[in-house]
Amino acid sequence: MSDIGKTIGQRIRELRTQRAERWTQEDLAERARISVSFLSMIERGERVAHVETLASLADALGVTLAELFVAPAEKPADAQEILRPLSEFVRSRQLDSRDVEKLLGVARAMFAAPNGVV
């Protein structure tokens, strides 16, 4: 099977399992109106779906067709790692919601766009 087929299959699996409710193959197959066995073959890179099927999968996943072909620039775990020091700072200082709002106000002022839009 082609590398593109394997890459698209892996991307579909990533999108399916990264959902907050972690859809099963059965969940996605039902929403995309395809068989579970066909979805399984697509995810393993054993079959390449027609564009209509890919569009149906994208729609079911709530993404654009283009997003099936492009891996995200940063995975959720990376975002969590980036936010960890900020979270630890808030916890270590025992900041309450008012303090966090003040901190956000400073951050918004620091990173405001030149035209004043935050």
N, C-alpha and C positions, 0 to 999 in steps of 0.2 A: 504494500500500500504506500502511497505517496506520503512524503513528510507533511504536506499541507493537510491531508486528511487526518493524520495523527494529531497535528497541532490543533486543528479545529475541534476534534473530538475531546482533547484534553481541556480546551477552553470551555466547551459546553459542560463538561464534568465540573470544572472549577466554579463556573457560574451557578450550577445547580447545587453544589455542596456548600457554597459560601453564603447562601441565603440564610437569614436568621432562623427560619424553620427547617433548614436542611432537607430539601426535597429529596425523595427517593427517585429512582428511575421511573417507577410507576407513576409518581406524581407528575413529573415532567412529561412523560409519554402521553398521559391522559390529557393534559392541558394542550399539548402540541398535536394531538390527534394522530399519533403514530403508535406502533406497537413497541412494547418494552424491549423485545428482542432486537428490533431495528435500532432503537436508541442505544442499547448496549453495544451493538456492533459499531455504531457511529463513534461513541465515546472511546472505544478501544482502537479506533482507526482502521477497522476492518472493512468498513463501508464508507463511501462518501455520499452524503445526501445531496439531492437536487436543491437548487436554490429556493424552490417553493417550500421544501421541508425545512431548510435552514431558516427561512423567514418565519415559519410557524414556530420553530424552536426559539428564535430570538424574541418573538412576540410573547410567547409563554413565559420566557425568562425576564421580560420587561426591559430588554435592551434593544439597541438598533442592530440591524444585520451587520453593519460594519464592526460593531463591538465583538462579534464572534471571531473576527479575524485579527484583532489587536489585543495583545495581553496588556493588562493595566500597568502603568508606569511604576506603581508602588503597591505592594500587596498589603492587606489589612494588618498583618503582623508587623510590618515595617512601620505603619502609622502608629500602632500601639507603642512600639519602641521609641518613636520620636516623642510621643506624649508622656511617656513614663516619668522623665525628670520633672516636668511641670506638675504632674499629679503628686509625685513624692514631695515637691516643695509645698503644695497646698496642704497636704496631710501633715508634714513635719511642723508647719507653722500653725496648725489647727485653725485654718481660715474658715470663717463662716460664709454664708452666701453673699452678705454685704461686702466682705473683703474680696471675694472672688469677683464681684461686679466691679469693684474699684480697680482690681488688677486688670480686668478686661478693658476698662476704660483707658488705662495707661497703654495697654497693648494696641488698642484701636487708634489712639493718637499717634503712637510710634510708627504704625504701619499704614497710616491713612494714605490713600492715593493722592497724587498731586492736586487733583481737582476737588479734593475734600470728601470724596466718596469712600466710605469704609467698607 
